[in-house]
Amino acid sequence: MNATACKGLGIWLSLALLAAGGCTVTEPVALEADFGESVRQMVRAQTLYPAAADDPDPNPVRGLVGEKGDAVLDAYRKDVSRPTEVNNVINIAVGNGK
């Protein structure tokens, strides 16, 4: 076998081994086993009363109080109706500019 044939055979053998390695099944690593647990833990930590859905308050707060509620709603409506303008112009020069 000449050197070129050996080199070609080596490349094909390497590619075959890499392809076969991609088909292996492994057990989940520690990172995958608890994927998303940090988010679930933060939600639990930020929940004041976890049983609220099972035991709702019989007299929930409804609506807003007078002038304070009007001021809050007016401020909200003004902010929502006029979104801020975005004036970020991006110039991308490609090549030598001629």
N, CA, C and O of each residue as an XYZ file, in Angstrom:
392
protein
N       0.842     -1.166      0.000
C       0.000      0.000      0.000
C       0.894      1.238      0.000
O       1.852      1.326      0.768
N       0.568      2.188     -0.868
C       1.409      3.382     -0.938
C       0.993      4.410      0.115
O      -0.007      4.223      0.808
N       1.746      5.471      0.231
C       1.532      6.476      1.279
C       0.215      7.224      1.093
O      -0.460      7.552      2.069
N      -0.149      7.492     -0.161
C      -1.392      8.215     -0.416
C      -2.601      7.387     -0.018
O      -3.555      7.913      0.553
N      -2.567      6.098     -0.315
C      -3.666      5.207      0.035
C      -3.787      5.081      1.556
O      -4.898      5.067      2.085
N      -2.672      4.991      2.255
C      -2.693      4.898      3.722
C      -3.260      6.183      4.335
O      -4.022      6.143      5.301
N      -2.869      7.330      3.749
C      -3.363      8.595      4.260
C      -4.875      8.698      4.053
O      -5.595      9.131      4.952
N      -5.355      8.306      2.878
C      -6.790      8.331      2.585
C      -7.557      7.376      3.477
O      -8.638      7.711      3.962
N      -7.003      6.171      3.703
C      -7.637      5.187      4.573
C      -7.694      5.705      6.011
O      -8.684      5.495      6.712
N      -6.642      6.374      6.442
C      -6.618      6.942      7.790
C      -7.674      8.021      7.972
O      -8.310      8.103      9.022
N      -7.859      8.842      6.956
C      -8.876      9.900      7.035
C     -10.265      9.288      7.102
O     -11.087      9.698      7.921
N     -10.534      8.295      6.235
C     -11.856      7.661      6.236
C     -12.117      6.935      7.553
O     -13.230      6.968      8.077
N     -11.102      6.290      8.075
C     -11.260      5.586      9.355
C     -11.536      6.582     10.484
O     -12.365      6.323     11.356
N     -10.844      7.712     10.464
C     -11.078      8.746     11.485
C     -12.498      9.298     11.395
O     -13.164      9.481     12.414
N     -12.959      9.562     10.174
C     -14.320     10.062      9.994
C     -15.360      9.036     10.445
O     -16.369      9.401     11.048
N     -15.120      7.768     10.157
C     -16.050      6.719     10.572
C     -16.122      6.619     12.098
O     -17.207      6.449     12.655
N     -14.993      6.722     12.764
C     -14.970      6.671     14.228
C     -15.681      7.884     14.839
O     -16.394      7.753     15.833
N     -15.484      9.058     14.241
C     -16.177     10.252     14.738
C     -17.679     10.129     14.548
O     -18.453     10.495     15.433
N     -18.097      9.614     13.391
C     -19.529      9.459     13.134
C     -20.142      8.432     14.081
O     -21.243      8.643     14.590
N     -19.454      7.341     14.319
C     -19.969      6.311     15.229
C     -20.017      6.839     16.667
O     -20.903      6.465     17.436
N     -19.086      7.689     17.020
C     -19.074      8.261     18.368
C     -20.262      9.166     18.605
O     -20.717      9.296     19.742
N     -20.772      9.789     17.573
C     -21.931     10.652     17.711
C     -23.221      9.892     17.936
O     -24.216     10.484     18.354
N     -23.229      8.598     17.670
C     -24.443      7.793     17.823
C     -24.526      7.087     19.164
O     -25.479      6.346     19.407
N     -23.570      7.292     20.026
C     -23.588      6.597     21.311
C     -24.629      7.208     22.236
O     -24.898      8.408     22.170
N     -25.206      6.392     23.088
C     -26.188      6.841     24.064
C     -25.507      6.868     25.424
O     -24.895      5.887     25.849
N     -25.623      8.003     26.098
C     -25.000      8.114     27.415
C     -26.055      8.520     28.425
O     -27.121      9.017     28.061
N     -25.762      8.313     29.655
C     -26.640      8.747     30.734
C     -26.500     10.261     30.858
O     -25.447     10.807     30.526
N     -27.540     10.950     31.329
C     -27.426     12.405     31.466
C     -26.370     12.773     32.493
O     -26.233     12.126     33.531
N     -25.646     13.799     32.191
C     -24.631     14.275     33.125
C     -25.332     15.072     34.221
O     -26.528     15.348     34.127
N     -24.592     15.438     35.251
C     -25.179     16.135     36.396
C     -25.854     17.434     35.973
O     -26.875     17.808     36.550
N     -25.309     18.125     34.985
C     -25.895     19.370     34.513
C     -27.268     19.134     33.899
O     -28.186     19.925     34.116
N     -27.417     18.060     33.138
C     -28.690     17.769     32.495
C     -29.714     17.191     33.470
O     -30.916     17.373     33.283
N     -29.258     16.511     34.483
C     -30.174     15.849     35.410
C     -31.042     16.847     36.165
O     -32.206     16.560     36.447
N     -30.492     18.017     36.499
C     -31.288     19.010     37.229
C     -31.508     20.270     36.399
O     -31.561     21.376     36.937
N     -31.633     20.097     35.095
C     -31.820     21.229     34.194
C     -33.092     21.988     34.551
O     -34.165     21.389     34.617
N     -32.993     23.274     34.778
C     -34.141     24.109     35.121
C     -34.441     24.176     36.603
O     -35.337     24.911     37.017
N     -33.720     23.434     37.400
C     -33.997     23.424     38.840
C     -33.722     24.779     39.478
O     -34.405     25.155     40.430
N     -32.739     25.522     38.976
C     -32.448     26.837     39.555
C     -33.622     27.787     39.352
O     -33.928     28.587     40.237
N     -34.285     27.711     38.197
C     -35.448     28.564     37.954
C     -36.596     28.162     38.872
O     -37.251     29.019     39.465
N     -36.839     26.854     38.989
C     -37.910     26.395     39.878
C     -37.634     26.797     41.327
O     -38.558     27.154     42.058
N     -36.376     26.741     41.741
C     -36.017     27.125     43.105
C     -36.246     28.611     43.324
O     -36.722     29.001     44.390
N     -35.918     29.467     42.332
C     -36.140     30.901     42.463
C     -37.628     31.225     42.538
O     -38.031     32.101     43.303
N     -38.442     30.534     41.759
C     -39.886     30.770     41.808
C     -40.427     30.391     43.178
O     -41.246     31.114     43.747
N     -39.970     29.250     43.715
C     -40.415     28.852     45.057
C     -39.991     29.872     46.105
O     -40.756     30.180     47.019
N     -38.761     30.404     45.976
C     -38.255     31.356     46.958
C     -38.996     32.693     46.889
O     -39.091     33.392     47.897
N     -39.517     33.057     45.727
C     -40.180     34.346     45.565
C     -41.687     34.263     45.775
O     -42.375     35.283     45.715
N     -42.206     33.073     46.020
C     -43.636     32.918     46.250
C     -43.927     33.139     47.723
O     -43.442     32.399     48.579
N     -44.720     34.160     48.012
C     -45.014     34.506     49.403
C     -45.878     33.454     50.073
O     -45.592     33.038     51.196
N     -46.927     33.023     49.399
C     -47.870     32.078     49.981
C     -48.132     30.974     48.955
O     -49.029     31.119     48.125
N     -47.367     29.868     48.992
C     -47.467     28.830     47.971
C     -48.841     28.173     47.872
O     -49.207     27.696     46.798
N     -49.607     28.133     48.953
C     -50.905     27.459     48.930
C     -52.038     28.394     48.526
O     -53.206     28.039     48.687
N     -51.724     29.580     48.006
C     -52.745     30.567     47.669
C     -53.725     30.039     46.622
O     -54.913     30.354     46.687
N     -53.266     29.259     45.679
C     -54.167     28.740     44.648
C     -55.149     27.734     45.240
O     -56.280     27.620     44.766
N     -54.733     27.009     46.264
C     -55.603     26.023     46.887
C     -56.537     26.647     47.935
O     -57.586     26.082     48.243
N     -56.159     27.803     48.478
C     -56.924     28.449     49.544
C     -57.078     29.938     49.231
O     -56.437     30.767     49.877
N     -57.925     30.295     48.243
C     -58.038     31.706     47.857
C     -58.705     32.546     48.945
O     -59.494     32.043     49.745
N     -58.374     33.822     48.954
C     -58.969     34.767     49.899
C     -60.443     34.957     49.540
O     -60.753     35.214     48.377
N     -61.364     34.839     50.508
C     -62.784     35.002     50.181
C     -63.154     36.448     49.837
O     -64.176     36.679     49.191
N     -62.344     37.422     50.256
C     -62.602     38.833     49.975
C     -61.406     39.455     49.247
O     -60.651     40.213     49.855
N     -61.220     39.153     47.966
C     -60.056     39.699     47.256
C     -60.192     41.200     47.023
O     -61.301     41.733     47.009
N     -59.086     41.864     46.843
C     -59.083     43.295     46.541
C     -59.511     43.469     45.094
O     -58.990     42.800     44.201
N     -60.450     44.358     44.865
C     -60.950     44.588     43.510
C     -60.833     46.082     43.198
O     -61.251     46.924     43.993
N     -60.271     46.396     42.054
C     -60.194     47.775     41.609
C     -59.120     48.581     42.306
O     -58.290     48.043     43.038
N     -59.151     49.882     42.064
C     -58.189     50.812     42.641
C     -58.915     51.851     43.472
O     -60.132     51.997     43.367
N     -58.171     52.574     44.300
C     -58.756     53.567     45.185
C     -58.719     54.939     44.515
O     -57.639     55.469     44.252
N     -59.864     55.507     44.242
C     -60.083     56.872     43.792
C     -59.015     57.541     42.965
O     -58.616     57.049     41.910
N     -58.543     58.714     43.481
C     -57.617     59.556     42.735
C     -56.286     58.868     42.472
O     -55.688     59.055     41.413
N     -55.828     58.088     43.412
C     -54.555     57.375     43.232
C     -54.669     56.400     42.052
O     -53.754     56.304     41.235
N     -55.772     55.693     41.969
C     -55.984     54.762     40.862
C     -56.065     55.474     39.528
O     -55.531     54.988     38.532
N     -56.735     56.633     39.496
C     -56.815     57.419     38.262
C     -55.427     57.876     37.817
O     -55.100     57.820     36.631
N     -54.610     58.330     38.779
C     -53.256     58.792     38.438
C     -52.413     57.653     37.884
O     -51.672     57.834     36.919
N     -52.528     56.488     38.491
C     -51.765     55.328     38.024
C     -52.191     54.940     36.616
O     -51.346     54.713     35.751
N     -53.493     54.863     36.383
C     -53.985     54.490     35.055
C     -53.630     55.528     34.002
O     -53.270     55.164     32.882
N     -53.725     56.819     34.334
C     -53.348     57.863     33.379
C     -51.872     57.771     33.003
O     -51.522     57.866     31.827
N     -51.008     57.585     33.998
C     -49.576     57.465     33.719
C     -49.294     56.239     32.850
O     -48.476     56.297     31.932
N     -49.964     55.150     33.140
C     -49.781     53.929     32.353
C     -50.224     54.151     30.911
O     -49.516     53.772     29.978
N     -51.362     54.747     30.731
C     -51.889     54.963     29.376
C     -51.019     55.919     28.578
O     -50.854     55.734     27.372
N     -50.461     56.934     29.220
C     -49.576     57.866     28.517
C     -48.303     57.165     28.059
O     -47.856     57.370     26.931
N     -47.720     56.346     28.919
C     -46.484     55.639     28.569
C     -46.710     54.624     27.465
O     -45.860     54.468     26.589
N     -47.825     53.940     27.489
C     -48.090     52.897     26.507
C     -48.444     53.494     25.147
O     -48.064     52.949     24.111
N     -49.170     54.611     25.149
C     -49.623     55.180     23.888
C     -48.499     55.838     23.099
O     -48.598     55.952     21.877
N     -47.429     56.276     23.770
C     -46.318     56.921     23.074
C     -45.022     56.149     23.333
O     -44.288     56.468     24.269
N     -44.742     55.147     22.517
C     -43.486     54.431     22.721
C     -42.290     55.323     22.369
O     -42.402     56.222     21.535
N     -41.179     55.072     22.995
C     -39.990     55.874     22.740
C     -39.426     55.535     21.366
O     -39.492     54.395     20.907
N     -38.869     56.559     20.723
C     -38.272     56.351     19.407
C     -36.869     55.792     19.568
O     -36.152     56.112     20.517
N     -36.500     54.953     18.618
C     -35.165     54.376     18.610
C     -34.411     54.991     17.445
O     -34.799     54.818     16.290
N     -33.342     55.704     17.740
C     -32.559     56.372     16.707
C     -31.125     55.867     16.697
O     -30.189     56.660     16.603
N     -30.949     54.593     16.792
C     -29.607     54.014     16.765
C     -29.289     53.583     15.331
O     -29.721     52.517     14.894
N     -28.553     54.392     14.616
C     -28.176     54.086     13.247
C     -26.856     53.330     13.283
O     -25.893     53.754     13.923
N     -26.835     52.217     12.591
C     -25.627     51.400     12.537
C     -25.096     51.438     11.107
O     -25.787     51.032     10.172
N     -23.888     51.918     10.944
C     -23.249     51.930      9.634
C     -22.198     50.849      9.599
O     -21.310     50.804     10.450
N     -22.300     49.976      8.610
C     -21.348     48.884      8.468
C     -20.602     49.092      7.157
O     -21.196     49.063      6.079
N     -19.314     49.299      7.261
C     -18.497     49.484      6.059
C     -17.905     48.143      5.647
O     -17.231     47.478      6.433
N     -18.166     47.764      4.418
C     -17.649     46.510      3.888
C     -16.708     46.824      2.743
O     -17.046     47.593      1.842
N     -15.556     46.242      2.778
C     -14.581     46.489      1.707
C     -13.749     47.730      1.996
O     -13.606     48.143      3.147
N     -13.203     48.320      0.936
C     -12.324     49.477      1.133
C     -13.059     50.798      0.997
O     -12.418     51.848      1.063
N     -14.365     50.798      0.813
C     -15.166     52.014      0.787
C     -15.175     52.750     -0.526
O     -15.682     53.870     -0.578
N     -14.646     52.187     -1.592
C     -14.634     52.860     -2.893
C     -15.811     52.488     -3.722
O     -15.951     52.969     -4.847
